[in-house]
């Protein structure tokens, strides 16, 4: 408990952020080879999970953007159909295929 007293007397955990990292590094340096192996394995596992989550998040964002763009094209096509625009104009404005537009017309 004496170590804690010295630590708390001279270091403020709210402002001495660098010391926290230093104490953590010193703690890791005292690991036994078995503890170091477990520690390194846990770091790799954490990194794998973090990377998988980031990949899934980015993939989800990308899919969401693509879905949003597709929904916007459909909305524009429907508005054009309401105004009786020619199908060639709708294809040109939205980039949708003729089949997609005809399918939308059927659903109306």
Number of C-alpha atoms within 10 A of each C-alpha: 6 7 8 8 10 10 13 11 9 9 14 12 12 6 9 11 11 9 14 14 11 11 11 10 11 11 10 13 10 10 13 10 9 9 12 14 12 13 14 12 12 12 12 12 12 12 12 12 12 12 12 12 12 12 12 12 12 12 12 12 12 12 12 12 12 12 12 12 13 15 12 13 18 19 13 15 25 18 13 17 17 11 9 10 13 10 16 10 12 23 17 10 13 18 15 15 14 13 10 14 20 11 11 14 13 8 7 8
